Amino acid sequence: MVQVTRKDEREANENIIRRFNRKVLQSGVLAEAKASMRFAKPLSKTERRAKAIIRKERKNDKLAKMRLGLR
């Protein structure tokens, strides 16, 4: 976890925030959290193909409706 020293009496709030942000960036906690959010389980080749086919069909349906003026 990130350890931050306490505020001095005459220290401005902006300096505290800047110091905290620097400590968080240097520790790598934020980067690790973002990486774990983007992690996706590996899919098999057939699953990827099936999803691609579904995406393609949805896109074609949307384009067809746009051409007809329905959406």
mmCIF file as Biopython writes it, N, C-alpha, C and O atoms, coordinates in Angstrom:
data_model
#
loop_
_atom_site.group_PDB
_atom_site.id
_atom_site.type_symbol
_atom_site.label_atom_id
_atom_site.label_alt_id
_atom_site.label_comp_id
_atom_site.label_asym_id
_atom_site.label_entity_id
_atom_site.label_seq_id
_atom_site.pdbx_PDB_ins_code
_atom_site.Cartn_x
_atom_site.Cartn_y
_atom_site.Cartn_z
_atom_site.occupancy
_atom_site.B_iso_or_equiv
_atom_site.auth_seq_id
_atom_site.auth_asym_id
_atom_site.pdbx_PDB_model_num
ATOM 1   N N  . MET A ? 1  ? 0.831   -1.178  0.000   1.0 0.0 1  A 1 
ATOM 2   C CA . MET A ? 1  ? 0.000   0.000   0.000   1.0 0.0 1  A 1 
ATOM 3   C C  . MET A ? 1  ? 0.879   1.246   0.000   1.0 0.0 1  A 1 
ATOM 4   O O  . MET A ? 1  ? 2.052   1.188   0.369   1.0 0.0 1  A 1 
ATOM 5   N N  . VAL A ? 2  ? 0.318   2.341   -0.405  1.0 0.0 2  A 1 
ATOM 6   C CA . VAL A ? 2  ? 1.051   3.594   -0.511  1.0 0.0 2  A 1 
ATOM 7   C C  . VAL A ? 2  ? 1.100   4.263   0.862   1.0 0.0 2  A 1 
ATOM 8   O O  . VAL A ? 2  ? 0.075   4.411   1.528   1.0 0.0 2  A 1 
ATOM 9   N N  . GLN A ? 3  ? 2.301   4.664   1.275   1.0 0.0 3  A 1 
ATOM 10  C CA . GLN A ? 3  ? 2.447   5.384   2.526   1.0 0.0 3  A 1 
ATOM 11  C C  . GLN A ? 3  ? 2.742   6.844   2.221   1.0 0.0 3  A 1 
ATOM 12  O O  . GLN A ? 3  ? 3.662   7.162   1.468   1.0 0.0 3  A 1 
ATOM 13  N N  . VAL A ? 4  ? 1.954   7.721   2.811   1.0 0.0 4  A 1 
ATOM 14  C CA . VAL A ? 4  ? 2.113   9.154   2.591   1.0 0.0 4  A 1 
ATOM 15  C C  . VAL A ? 4  ? 2.288   9.814   3.953   1.0 0.0 4  A 1 
ATOM 16  O O  . VAL A ? 4  ? 1.589   9.491   4.913   1.0 0.0 4  A 1 
ATOM 17  N N  . THR A ? 5  ? 3.231   10.739  4.013   1.0 0.0 5  A 1 
ATOM 18  C CA . THR A ? 5  ? 3.452   11.458  5.273   1.0 0.0 5  A 1 
ATOM 19  C C  . THR A ? 5  ? 2.313   12.434  5.516   1.0 0.0 5  A 1 
ATOM 20  O O  . THR A ? 5  ? 1.556   12.770  4.605   1.0 0.0 5  A 1 
ATOM 21  N N  . ARG A ? 6  ? 2.207   12.872  6.735   1.0 0.0 6  A 1 
ATOM 22  C CA . ARG A ? 6  ? 1.117   13.778  7.110   1.0 0.0 6  A 1 
ATOM 23  C C  . ARG A ? 6  ? 1.371   15.197  6.610   1.0 0.0 6  A 1 
ATOM 24  O O  . ARG A ? 6  ? 2.477   15.553  6.204   1.0 0.0 6  A 1 
ATOM 25  N N  . LYS A ? 7  ? 0.316   15.985  6.656   1.0 0.0 7  A 1 
ATOM 26  C CA . LYS A ? 7  ? 0.367   17.369  6.200   1.0 0.0 7  A 1 
ATOM 27  C C  . LYS A ? 7  ? 1.122   18.231  7.210   1.0 0.0 7  A 1 
ATOM 28  O O  . LYS A ? 7  ? 0.925   18.125  8.421   1.0 0.0 7  A 1 
ATOM 29  N N  . ASP A ? 8  ? 1.986   19.081  6.678   1.0 0.0 8  A 1 
ATOM 30  C CA . ASP A ? 8  ? 2.634   20.077  7.526   1.0 0.0 8  A 1 
ATOM 31  C C  . ASP A ? 8  ? 1.640   21.213  7.772   1.0 0.0 8  A 1 
ATOM 32  O O  . ASP A ? 8  ? 0.641   21.340  7.063   1.0 0.0 8  A 1 
ATOM 33  N N  . GLU A ? 9  ? 1.922   22.031  8.777   1.0 0.0 9  A 1 
ATOM 34  C CA . GLU A ? 9  ? 0.989   23.108  9.112   1.0 0.0 9  A 1 
ATOM 35  C C  . GLU A ? 9  ? 0.831   24.119  7.984   1.0 0.0 9  A 1 
ATOM 36  O O  . GLU A ? 9  ? -0.274  24.595  7.722   1.0 0.0 9  A 1 
ATOM 37  N N  . ARG A ? 10 ? 1.936   24.447  7.318   1.0 0.0 10 A 1 
ATOM 38  C CA . ARG A ? 10 ? 1.893   25.486  6.288   1.0 0.0 10 A 1 
ATOM 39  C C  . ARG A ? 10 ? 1.794   24.926  4.866   1.0 0.0 10 A 1 
ATOM 40  O O  . ARG A ? 10 ? 1.884   25.683  3.900   1.0 0.0 10 A 1 
ATOM 41  N N  . GLU A ? 11 ? 1.613   23.635  4.730   1.0 0.0 11 A 1 
ATOM 42  C CA . GLU A ? 11 ? 1.591   23.022  3.400   1.0 0.0 11 A 1 
ATOM 43  C C  . GLU A ? 11 ? 0.218   23.207  2.742   1.0 0.0 11 A 1 
ATOM 44  O O  . GLU A ? 11 ? -0.817  23.036  3.386   1.0 0.0 11 A 1 
ATOM 45  N N  . ALA A ? 12 ? 0.226   23.553  1.466   1.0 0.0 12 A 1 
ATOM 46  C CA . ALA A ? 12 ? -1.015  23.793  0.732   1.0 0.0 12 A 1 
ATOM 47  C C  . ALA A ? 12 ? -1.659  22.454  0.347   1.0 0.0 12 A 1 
ATOM 48  O O  . ALA A ? 12 ? -0.980  21.435  0.221   1.0 0.0 12 A 1 
ATOM 49  N N  . ASN A ? 13 ? -2.969  22.483  0.168   1.0 0.0 13 A 1 
ATOM 50  C CA . ASN A ? 13 ? -3.703  21.270  -0.201  1.0 0.0 13 A 1 
ATOM 51  C C  . ASN A ? 13 ? -3.262  20.737  -1.561  1.0 0.0 13 A 1 
ATOM 52  O O  . ASN A ? 13 ? -3.203  19.524  -1.762  1.0 0.0 13 A 1 
ATOM 53  N N  . GLU A ? 14 ? -2.951  21.639  -2.497  1.0 0.0 14 A 1 
ATOM 54  C CA . GLU A ? 14 ? -2.498  21.217  -3.825  1.0 0.0 14 A 1 
ATOM 55  C C  . GLU A ? 14 ? -1.215  20.405  -3.729  1.0 0.0 14 A 1 
ATOM 56  O O  . GLU A ? 14 ? -1.036  19.428  -4.455  1.0 0.0 14 A 1 
ATOM 57  N N  . ASN A ? 15 ? -0.319  20.814  -2.826  1.0 0.0 15 A 1 
ATOM 58  C CA . ASN A ? 15 ? 0.934   20.079  -2.658  1.0 0.0 15 A 1 
ATOM 59  C C  . ASN A ? 15 ? 0.692   18.684  -2.099  1.0 0.0 15 A 1 
ATOM 60  O O  . ASN A ? 15 ? 1.364   17.727  -2.483  1.0 0.0 15 A 1 
ATOM 61  N N  . ILE A ? 16 ? -0.264  18.575  -1.197  1.0 0.0 16 A 1 
ATOM 62  C CA . ILE A ? 16 ? -0.578  17.263  -0.627  1.0 0.0 16 A 1 
ATOM 63  C C  . ILE A ? 16 ? -1.116  16.348  -1.713  1.0 0.0 16 A 1 
ATOM 64  O O  . ILE A ? 16 ? -0.710  15.190  -1.818  1.0 0.0 16 A 1 
ATOM 65  N N  . ILE A ? 17 ? -2.028  16.870  -2.520  1.0 0.0 17 A 1 
ATOM 66  C CA . ILE A ? 17 ? -2.614  16.066  -3.602  1.0 0.0 17 A 1 
ATOM 67  C C  . ILE A ? 17 ? -1.541  15.670  -4.606  1.0 0.0 17 A 1 
ATOM 68  O O  . ILE A ? 17 ? -1.498  14.521  -5.048  1.0 0.0 17 A 1 
ATOM 69  N N  . ARG A ? 18 ? -0.680  16.605  -4.966  1.0 0.0 18 A 1 
ATOM 70  C CA . ARG A ? 18 ? 0.386   16.329  -5.922  1.0 0.0 18 A 1 
ATOM 71  C C  . ARG A ? 18 ? 1.325   15.241  -5.381  1.0 0.0 18 A 1 
ATOM 72  O O  . ARG A ? 18 ? 1.725   14.334  -6.110  1.0 0.0 18 A 1 
ATOM 73  N N  . ARG A ? 19 ? 1.669   15.349  -4.096  1.0 0.0 19 A 1 
ATOM 74  C CA . ARG A ? 19 ? 2.564   14.376  -3.473  1.0 0.0 19 A 1 
ATOM 75  C C  . ARG A ? 19 ? 1.906   12.991  -3.422  1.0 0.0 19 A 1 
ATOM 76  O O  . ARG A ? 19 ? 2.556   11.981  -3.689  1.0 0.0 19 A 1 
ATOM 77  N N  . PHE A ? 20 ? 0.624   12.951  -3.082  1.0 0.0 20 A 1 
ATOM 78  C CA . PHE A ? 20 ? -0.098  11.686  -3.033  1.0 0.0 20 A 1 
ATOM 79  C C  . PHE A ? 20 ? -0.153  11.042  -4.413  1.0 0.0 20 A 1 
ATOM 80  O O  . PHE A ? 20 ? 0.105   9.847   -4.555  1.0 0.0 20 A 1 
ATOM 81  N N  . ASN A ? 21 ? -0.492  11.841  -5.440  1.0 0.0 21 A 1 
ATOM 82  C CA . ASN A ? 21 ? -0.567  11.307  -6.806  1.0 0.0 21 A 1 
ATOM 83  C C  . ASN A ? 21 ? 0.779   10.752  -7.251  1.0 0.0 21 A 1 
ATOM 84  O O  . ASN A ? 21 ? 0.831   9.703   -7.893  1.0 0.0 21 A 1 
ATOM 85  N N  . ARG A ? 22 ? 1.863   11.436  -6.920  1.0 0.0 22 A 1 
ATOM 86  C CA . ARG A ? 22 ? 3.190   10.976  -7.283  1.0 0.0 22 A 1 
ATOM 87  C C  . ARG A ? 22 ? 3.504   9.625   -6.621  1.0 0.0 22 A 1 
ATOM 88  O O  . ARG A ? 22 ? 4.038   8.722   -7.264  1.0 0.0 22 A 1 
ATOM 89  N N  . LYS A ? 23 ? 3.168   9.500   -5.338  1.0 0.0 23 A 1 
ATOM 90  C CA . LYS A ? 23 ? 3.408   8.246   -4.616  1.0 0.0 23 A 1 
ATOM 91  C C  . LYS A ? 23 ? 2.593   7.099   -5.216  1.0 0.0 23 A 1 
ATOM 92  O O  . LYS A ? 23 ? 3.094   5.983   -5.354  1.0 0.0 23 A 1 
ATOM 93  N N  . VAL A ? 24 ? 1.345   7.377   -5.569  1.0 0.0 24 A 1 
ATOM 94  C CA . VAL A ? 24 ? 0.497   6.337   -6.155  1.0 0.0 24 A 1 
ATOM 95  C C  . VAL A ? 24 ? 1.058   5.888   -7.500  1.0 0.0 24 A 1 
ATOM 96  O O  . VAL A ? 24 ? 1.106   4.691   -7.784  1.0 0.0 24 A 1 
ATOM 97  N N  . LEU A ? 25 ? 1.482   6.836   -8.325  1.0 0.0 25 A 1 
ATOM 98  C CA . LEU A ? 25 ? 2.048   6.484   -9.628  1.0 0.0 25 A 1 
ATOM 99  C C  . LEU A ? 25 ? 3.334   5.683   -9.477  1.0 0.0 25 A 1 
ATOM 100 O O  . LEU A ? 25 ? 3.546   4.712   -10.204 1.0 0.0 25 A 1 
ATOM 101 N N  . GLN A ? 26 ? 4.184   6.073   -8.553  1.0 0.0 26 A 1 
ATOM 102 C CA . GLN A ? 26 ? 5.454   5.378   -8.357  1.0 0.0 26 A 1 
ATOM 103 C C  . GLN A ? 26 ? 5.259   3.972   -7.812  1.0 0.0 26 A 1 
ATOM 104 O O  . GLN A ? 26 ? 6.041   3.076   -8.129  1.0 0.0 26 A 1 
ATOM 105 N N  . SER A ? 27 ? 4.231   3.762   -6.997  1.0 0.0 27 A 1 
ATOM 106 C CA . SER A ? 27 ? 4.011   2.443   -6.405  1.0 0.0 27 A 1 
ATOM 107 C C  . SER A ? 27 ? 3.465   1.447   -7.422  1.0 0.0 27 A 1 
ATOM 108 O O  . SER A ? 27 ? 3.665   0.242   -7.267  1.0 0.0 27 A 1 
ATOM 109 N N  . GLY A ? 28 ? 2.777   1.929   -8.462  1.0 0.0 28 A 1 
ATOM 110 C CA . GLY A ? 28 ? 2.245   1.038   -9.488  1.0 0.0 28 A 1 
ATOM 111 C C  . GLY A ? 28 ? 0.910   0.411   -9.126  1.0 0.0 28 A 1 
ATOM 112 O O  . GLY A ? 28 ? 0.435   -0.474  -9.838  1.0 0.0 28 A 1 
ATOM 113 N N  . VAL A ? 29 ? 0.299   0.846   -8.046  1.0 0.0 29 A 1 
ATOM 114 C CA . VAL A ? 29 ? -0.980  0.280   -7.607  1.0 0.0 29 A 1 
ATOM 115 C C  . VAL A ? 29 ? -2.064  0.548   -8.644  1.0 0.0 29 A 1 
ATOM 116 O O  . VAL A ? 29 ? -2.846  -0.342  -8.978  1.0 0.0 29 A 1 
ATOM 117 N N  . LEU A ? 30 ? -2.107  1.765   -9.147  1.0 0.0 30 A 1 
ATOM 118 C CA . LEU A ? 30 ? -3.142  2.149   -10.100 1.0 0.0 30 A 1 
ATOM 119 C C  . LEU A ? 30 ? -2.989  1.379   -11.414 1.0 0.0 30 A 1 
ATOM 120 O O  . LEU A ? 30 ? -3.978  0.910   -11.977 1.0 0.0 30 A 1 
ATOM 121 N N  . ALA A ? 31 ? -1.764  1.250   -11.898 1.0 0.0 31 A 1 
ATOM 122 C CA . ALA A ? 31 ? -1.527  0.517   -13.143 1.0 0.0 31 A 1 
ATOM 123 C C  . ALA A ? 31 ? -1.929  -0.945  -12.993 1.0 0.0 31 A 1 
ATOM 124 O O  . ALA A ? 31 ? -2.491  -1.535  -13.915 1.0 0.0 31 A 1 
ATOM 125 N N  . GLU A ? 32 ? -1.645  -1.524  -11.843 1.0 0.0 32 A 1 
ATOM 126 C CA . GLU A ? 32 ? -2.005  -2.923  -11.599 1.0 0.0 32 A 1 
ATOM 127 C C  . GLU A ? 32 ? -3.518  -3.098  -11.565 1.0 0.0 32 A 1 
ATOM 128 O O  . GLU A ? 32 ? -4.040  -4.080  -12.093 1.0 0.0 32 A 1 
ATOM 129 N N  . ALA A ? 33 ? -4.220  -2.162  -10.954 1.0 0.0 33 A 1 
ATOM 130 C CA . ALA A ? 33 ? -5.682  -2.231  -10.886 1.0 0.0 33 A 1 
ATOM 131 C C  . ALA A ? 33 ? -6.296  -2.108  -12.274 1.0 0.0 33 A 1 
ATOM 132 O O  . ALA A ? 33 ? -7.230  -2.837  -12.607 1.0 0.0 33 A 1 
ATOM 133 N N  . LYS A ? 34 ? -5.778  -1.191  -13.083 1.0 0.0 34 A 1 
ATOM 134 C CA . LYS A ? 34 ? -6.300  -1.024  -14.436 1.0 0.0 34 A 1 
ATOM 135 C C  . LYS A ? 34 ? -6.038  -2.262  -15.284 1.0 0.0 34 A 1 
ATOM 136 O O  . LYS A ? 34 ? -6.889  -2.663  -16.077 1.0 0.0 34 A 1 
ATOM 137 N N  . ALA A ? 35 ? -4.872  -2.867  -15.123 1.0 0.0 35 A 1 
ATOM 138 C CA . ALA A ? 35 ? -4.544  -4.076  -15.886 1.0 0.0 35 A 1 
ATOM 139 C C  . ALA A ? 35 ? -5.477  -5.215  -15.518 1.0 0.0 35 A 1 
ATOM 140 O O  . ALA A ? 35 ? -5.895  -5.978  -16.389 1.0 0.0 35 A 1 
ATOM 141 N N  . SER A ? 36 ? -5.807  -5.339  -14.244 1.0 0.0 36 A 1 
ATOM 142 C CA . SER A ? 36 ? -6.704  -6.417  -13.832 1.0 0.0 36 A 1 
ATOM 143 C C  . SER A ? 36 ? -8.121  -6.176  -14.335 1.0 0.0 36 A 1 
ATOM 144 O O  . SER A ? 36 ? -8.863  -7.135  -14.548 1.0 0.0 36 A 1 
ATOM 145 N N  . MET A ? 37 ? -8.513  -4.925  -14.527 1.0 0.0 37 A 1 
ATOM 146 C CA . MET A ? 37 ? -9.844  -4.620  -15.058 1.0 0.0 37 A 1 
ATOM 147 C C  . MET A ? 37 ? -9.958  -5.025  -16.521 1.0 0.0 37 A 1 
ATOM 148 O O  . MET A ? 37 ? -11.027 -5.438  -16.970 1.0 0.0 37 A 1 
ATOM 149 N N  . ARG A ? 38 ? -8.865  -4.909  -17.267 1.0 0.0 38 A 1 
ATOM 150 C CA . ARG A ? 38 ? -8.901  -5.211  -18.696 1.0 0.0 38 A 1 
ATOM 151 C C  . ARG A ? 38 ? -8.646  -6.673  -19.005 1.0 0.0 38 A 1 
ATOM 152 O O  . ARG A ? 38 ? -8.748  -7.077  -20.164 1.0 0.0 38 A 1 
ATOM 153 N N  . PHE A ? 39 ? -8.318  -7.478  -18.007 1.0 0.0 39 A 1 
ATOM 154 C CA . PHE A ? 39 ? -7.977  -8.873  -18.252 1.0 0.0 39 A 1 
ATOM 155 C C  . PHE A ? 39 ? -9.186  -9.629  -18.768 1.0 0.0 39 A 1 
ATOM 156 O O  . PHE A ? 39 ? -10.285 -9.513  -18.227 1.0 0.0 39 A 1 
ATOM 157 N N  . ALA A ? 40 ? -8.973  -10.396 -19.810 1.0 0.0 40 A 1 
ATOM 158 C CA . ALA A ? 40 ? -10.036 -11.235 -20.348 1.0 0.0 40 A 1 
ATOM 159 C C  . ALA A ? 40 ? -9.500  -12.657 -20.489 1.0 0.0 40 A 1 
ATOM 160 O O  . ALA A ? 40 ? -8.354  -12.867 -20.885 1.0 0.0 40 A 1 
ATOM 161 N N  . LYS A ? 41 ? -10.332 -13.607 -20.167 1.0 0.0 41 A 1 
ATOM 162 C CA . LYS A ? 41 ? -9.916  -14.997 -20.273 1.0 0.0 41 A 1 
ATOM 163 C C  . LYS A ? 41 ? -9.696  -15.331 -21.739 1.0 0.0 41 A 1 
ATOM 164 O O  . LYS A ? 41 ? -10.438 -14.854 -22.598 1.0 0.0 41 A 1 
ATOM 165 N N  . PRO A ? 42 ? -8.696  -16.138 -22.037 1.0 0.0 42 A 1 
ATOM 166 C CA . PRO A ? 42 ? -8.461  -16.497 -23.428 1.0 0.0 42 A 1 
ATOM 167 C C  . PRO A ? 42 ? -9.614  -17.334 -23.989 1.0 0.0 42 A 1 
ATOM 168 O O  . PRO A ? 42 ? -10.112 -18.248 -23.331 1.0 0.0 42 A 1 
ATOM 169 N N  . LEU A ? 43 ? -10.021 -17.010 -25.199 1.0 0.0 43 A 1 
ATOM 170 C CA . LEU A ? 43 ? -11.112 -17.725 -25.851 1.0 0.0 43 A 1 
ATOM 171 C C  . LEU A ? 43 ? -10.550 -18.718 -26.854 1.0 0.0 43 A 1 
ATOM 172 O O  . LEU A ? 43 ? -9.474  -18.514 -27.416 1.0 0.0 43 A 1 
ATOM 173 N N  . SER A ? 44 ? -11.290 -19.792 -27.070 1.0 0.0 44 A 1 
ATOM 174 C CA . SER A ? 44 ? -10.870 -20.749 -28.084 1.0 0.0 44 A 1 
ATOM 175 C C  . SER A ? 44 ? -11.162 -20.160 -29.464 1.0 0.0 44 A 1 
ATOM 176 O O  . SER A ? 44 ? -11.876 -19.166 -29.597 1.0 0.0 44 A 1 
ATOM 177 N N  . LYS A ? 45 ? -10.596 -20.795 -30.477 1.0 0.0 45 A 1 
ATOM 178 C CA . LYS A ? 45 ? -10.756 -20.299 -31.833 1.0 0.0 45 A 1 
ATOM 179 C C  . LYS A ? 45 ? -12.224 -20.334 -32.263 1.0 0.0 45 A 1 
ATOM 180 O O  . LYS A ? 45 ? -12.697 -19.417 -32.934 1.0 0.0 45 A 1 
ATOM 181 N N  . THR A ? 46 ? -12.932 -21.374 -31.885 1.0 0.0 46 A 1 
ATOM 182 C CA . THR A ? 46 ? -14.340 -21.488 -32.287 1.0 0.0 46 A 1 
ATOM 183 C C  . THR A ? 46 ? -15.196 -20.425 -31.601 1.0 0.0 46 A 1 
ATOM 184 O O  . THR A ? 46 ? -16.109 -19.874 -32.216 1.0 0.0 46 A 1 
ATOM 185 N N  . GLU A ? 47 ? -14.906 -20.133 -30.328 1.0 0.0 47 A 1 
ATOM 186 C CA . GLU A ? 47 ? -15.655 -19.091 -29.626 1.0 0.0 47 A 1 
ATOM 187 C C  . GLU A ? 47 ? -15.418 -17.731 -30.253 1.0 0.0 47 A 1 
ATOM 188 O O  . GLU A ? 47 ? -16.356 -16.950 -30.414 1.0 0.0 47 A 1 
ATOM 189 N N  . ARG A ? 48 ? -14.170 -17.439 -30.609 1.0 0.0 48 A 1 
ATOM 190 C CA . ARG A ? 48 ? -13.867 -16.155 -31.253 1.0 0.0 48 A 1 
ATOM 191 C C  . ARG A ? 48 ? -14.589 -16.032 -32.586 1.0 0.0 48 A 1 
ATOM 192 O O  . ARG A ? 48 ? -15.125 -14.973 -32.912 1.0 0.0 48 A 1 
ATOM 193 N N  . ARG A ? 49 ? -14.604 -17.118 -33.357 1.0 0.0 49 A 1 
ATOM 194 C CA . ARG A ? 49 ? -15.297 -17.100 -34.646 1.0 0.0 49 A 1 
ATOM 195 C C  . ARG A ? 49 ? -16.788 -16.873 -34.464 1.0 0.0 49 A 1 
ATOM 196 O O  . ARG A ? 49 ? -17.394 -16.089 -35.194 1.0 0.0 49 A 1 
ATOM 197 N N  . ALA A ? 50 ? -17.385 -17.561 -33.486 1.0 0.0 50 A 1 
ATOM 198 C CA . ALA A ? 50 ? -18.818 -17.426 -33.247 1.0 0.0 50 A 1 
ATOM 199 C C  . ALA A ? 50 ? -19.162 -15.995 -32.862 1.0 0.0 50 A 1 
ATOM 200 O O  . ALA A ? 50 ? -20.142 -15.438 -33.357 1.0 0.0 50 A 1 
ATOM 201 N N  . LYS A ? 51 ? -18.375 -15.405 -31.995 1.0 0.0 51 A 1 
ATOM 202 C CA . LYS A ? 51 ? -18.631 -14.022 -31.592 1.0 0.0 51 A 1 
ATOM 203 C C  . LYS A ? 51 ? -18.463 -13.062 -32.764 1.0 0.0 51 A 1 
ATOM 204 O O  . LYS A ? 51 ? -19.224 -12.104 -32.899 1.0 0.0 51 A 1 
ATOM 205 N N  . ALA A ? 52 ? -17.466 -13.317 -33.614 1.0 0.0 52 A 1 
ATOM 206 C CA . ALA A ? 52 ? -17.249 -12.465 -34.780 1.0 0.0 52 A 1 
ATOM 207 C C  . ALA A ? 52 ? -18.433 -12.550 -35.738 1.0 0.0 52 A 1 
ATOM 208 O O  . ALA A ? 52 ? -18.839 -11.542 -36.315 1.0 0.0 52 A 1 
ATOM 209 N N  . ILE A ? 53 ? -18.984 -13.741 -35.909 1.0 0.0 53 A 1 
ATOM 210 C CA . ILE A ? 53 ? -20.145 -13.914 -36.782 1.0 0.0 53 A 1 
ATOM 211 C C  . ILE A ? 53 ? -21.338 -13.141 -36.230 1.0 0.0 53 A 1 
ATOM 212 O O  . ILE A ? 53 ? -22.057 -12.485 -36.985 1.0 0.0 53 A 1 
ATOM 213 N N  . ILE A ? 54 ? -21.550 -13.214 -34.924 1.0 0.0 54 A 1 
ATOM 214 C CA . ILE A ? 54 ? -22.663 -12.491 -34.292 1.0 0.0 54 A 1 
ATOM 215 C C  . ILE A ? 54 ? -22.493 -10.992 -34.475 1.0 0.0 54 A 1 
ATOM 216 O O  . ILE A ? 54 ? -23.445 -10.291 -34.816 1.0 0.0 54 A 1 
ATOM 217 N N  . ARG A ? 55 ? -21.254 -10.492 -34.245 1.0 0.0 55 A 1 
ATOM 218 C CA . ARG A ? 55 ? -20.996 -9.058  -34.422 1.0 0.0 55 A 1 
ATOM 219 C C  . ARG A ? 55 ? -21.285 -8.624  -35.855 1.0 0.0 55 A 1 
ATOM 220 O O  . ARG A ? 55 ? -21.882 -7.572  -36.085 1.0 0.0 55 A 1 
ATOM 221 N N  . LYS A ? 56 ? -20.859 -9.441  -36.813 1.0 0.0 56 A 1 
ATOM 222 C CA . LYS A ? 56 ? -21.050 -9.109  -38.218 1.0 0.0 56 A 1 
ATOM 223 C C  . LYS A ? 56 ? -22.541 -9.067  -38.572 1.0 0.0 56 A 1 
ATOM 224 O O  . LYS A ? 56 ? -22.986 -8.181  -39.302 1.0 0.0 56 A 1 
ATOM 225 N N  . GLU A ? 57 ? -23.305 -10.028 -38.051 1.0 0.0 57 A 1 
ATOM 226 C CA . GLU A ? 57 ? -24.746 -10.055 -38.318 1.0 0.0 57 A 1 
ATOM 227 C C  . GLU A ? 57 ? -25.441 -8.832  -37.718 1.0 0.0 57 A 1 
ATOM 228 O O  . GLU A ? 57 ? -26.297 -8.228  -38.364 1.0 0.0 57 A 1 
ATOM 229 N N  . ARG A ? 58 ? -25.080 -8.466  -36.493 1.0 0.0 58 A 1 
ATOM 230 C CA . ARG A ? 58 ? -25.680 -7.295  -35.852 1.0 0.0 58 A 1 
ATOM 231 C C  . ARG A ? 58 ? -25.364 -6.025  -36.632 1.0 0.0 58 A 1 
ATOM 232 O O  . ARG A ? 58 ? -26.225 -5.163  -36.805 1.0 0.0 58 A 1 
ATOM 233 N N  . LYS A ? 59 ? -24.116 -5.917  -37.103 1.0 0.0 59 A 1 
ATOM 234 C CA . LYS A ? 59 ? -23.724 -4.735  -37.867 1.0 0.0 59 A 1 
ATOM 235 C C  . LYS A ? 59 ? -24.509 -4.654  -39.171 1.0 0.0 59 A 1 
ATOM 236 O O  . LYS A ? 59 ? -24.973 -3.581  -39.557 1.0 0.0 59 A 1 
ATOM 237 N N  . ASN A ? 60 ? -24.658 -5.795  -39.850 1.0 0.0 60 A 1 
ATOM 238 C CA . ASN A ? 60 ? -25.415 -5.809  -41.109 1.0 0.0 60 A 1 
ATOM 239 C C  . ASN A ? 60 ? -26.877 -5.461  -40.879 1.0 0.0 60 A 1 
ATOM 240 O O  . ASN A ? 60 ? -27.473 -4.738  -41.677 1.0 0.0 60 A 1 
ATOM 241 N N  . ASP A ? 61 ? -27.468 -5.973  -39.788 1.0 0.0 61 A 1 
ATOM 242 C CA . ASP A ? 61 ? -28.853 -5.634  -39.463 1.0 0.0 61 A 1 
ATOM 243 C C  . ASP A ? 61 ? -29.004 -4.136  -39.214 1.0 0.0 61 A 1 
ATOM 244 O O  . ASP A ? 61 ? -29.954 -3.514  -39.689 1.0 0.0 61 A 1 
ATOM 245 N N  . LYS A ? 62 ? -28.075 -3.569  -38.477 1.0 0.0 62 A 1 
ATOM 246 C CA . LYS A ? 62 ? -28.127 -2.145  -38.171 1.0 0.0 62 A 1 
ATOM 247 C C  . LYS A ? 62 ? -28.017 -1.309  -39.441 1.0 0.0 62 A 1 
ATOM 248 O O  . LYS A ? 62 ? -28.751 -0.336  -39.617 1.0 0.0 62 A 1 
ATOM 249 N N  . LEU A ? 63 ? -27.091 -1.694  -40.331 1.0 0.0 63 A 1 
ATOM 250 C CA . LEU A ? 63 ? -26.933 -0.961  -41.587 1.0 0.0 63 A 1 
ATOM 251 C C  . LEU A ? 63 ? -28.185 -1.077  -42.449 1.0 0.0 63 A 1 
ATOM 252 O O  . LEU A ? 63 ? -28.601 -0.103  -43.078 1.0 0.0 63 A 1 
ATOM 253 N N  . ALA A ? 64 ? -28.785 -2.261  -42.479 1.0 0.0 64 A 1 
ATOM 254 C CA . ALA A ? 64 ? -29.995 -2.447  -43.275 1.0 0.0 64 A 1 
ATOM 255 C C  . ALA A ? 64 ? -31.134 -1.579  -42.754 1.0 0.0 64 A 1 
ATOM 256 O O  . ALA A ? 64 ? -31.877 -0.996  -43.544 1.0 0.0 64 A 1 
ATOM 257 N N  . LYS A ? 65 ? -31.281 -1.487  -41.431 1.0 0.0 65 A 1 
ATOM 258 C CA . LYS A ? 65 ? -32.332 -0.651  -40.854 1.0 0.0 65 A 1 
ATOM 259 C C  . LYS A ? 65 ? -32.064 0.815   -41.152 1.0 0.0 65 A 1 
ATOM 260 O O  . LYS A ? 65 ? -32.999 1.571   -41.417 1.0 0.0 65 A 1 
ATOM 261 N N  . MET A ? 66 ? -30.797 1.233   -41.112 1.0 0.0 66 A 1 
ATOM 262 C CA . MET A ? 66 ? -30.464 2.624   -41.409 1.0 0.0 66 A 1 
ATOM 263 C C  . MET A ? 66 ? -30.812 2.958   -42.851 1.0 0.0 66 A 1 
ATOM 264 O O  . MET A ? 66 ? -31.317 4.044   -43.136 1.0 0.0 66 A 1 
ATOM 265 N N  . ARG A ? 67 ? -30.544 2.028   -43.757 1.0 0.0 67 A 1 
ATOM 266 C CA . ARG A ? 67 ? -30.847 2.259   -45.175 1.0 0.0 67 A 1 
ATOM 267 C C  . ARG A ? 67 ? -32.339 2.387   -45.420 1.0 0.0 67 A 1 
ATOM 268 O O  . ARG A ? 67 ? -32.779 3.140   -46.290 1.0 0.0 67 A 1 
ATOM 269 N N  . LEU A ? 68 ? -33.121 1.631   -44.630 1.0 0.0 68 A 1 
ATOM 270 C CA . LEU A ? 68 ? -34.573 1.704   -44.765 1.0 0.0 68 A 1 
ATOM 271 C C  . LEU A ? 68 ? -35.164 2.905   -44.041 1.0 0.0 68 A 1 
ATOM 272 O O  . LEU A ? 68 ? -36.334 3.235   -44.235 1.0 0.0 68 A 1 
ATOM 273 N N  . GLY A ? 69 ? -34.378 3.547   -43.224 1.0 0.0 69 A 1 
ATOM 274 C CA . GLY A ? 69 ? -34.832 4.708   -42.492 1.0 0.0 69 A 1 
ATOM 275 C C  . GLY A ? 69 ? -35.597 4.360   -41.220 1.0 0.0 69 A 1 
ATOM 276 O O  . GLY A ? 69 ? -36.333 5.193   -40.691 1.0 0.0 69 A 1 
ATOM 277 N N  . LEU A ? 70 ? -35.427 3.138   -40.727 1.0 0.0 70 A 1 
ATOM 278 C CA . LEU A ? 70 ? -36.142 2.725   -39.530 1.0 0.0 70 A 1 
ATOM 279 C C  . LEU A ? 70 ? -35.432 3.181   -38.264 1.0 0.0 70 A 1 
ATOM 280 O O  . LEU A ? 70 ? -36.038 3.274   -37.197 1.0 0.0 70 A 1 
ATOM 281 N N  . ARG A ? 71 ? -34.187 3.452   -38.390 1.0 0.0 71 A 1 
ATOM 282 C CA . ARG A ? 71 ? -33.445 3.814   -37.191 1.0 0.0 71 A 1 
ATOM 283 C C  . ARG A ? 71 ? -32.427 4.865   -37.473 1.0 0.0 71 A 1 
ATOM 284 O O  . ARG A ? 71 ? -31.710 5.288   -36.566 1.0 0.0 71 A 1 
#
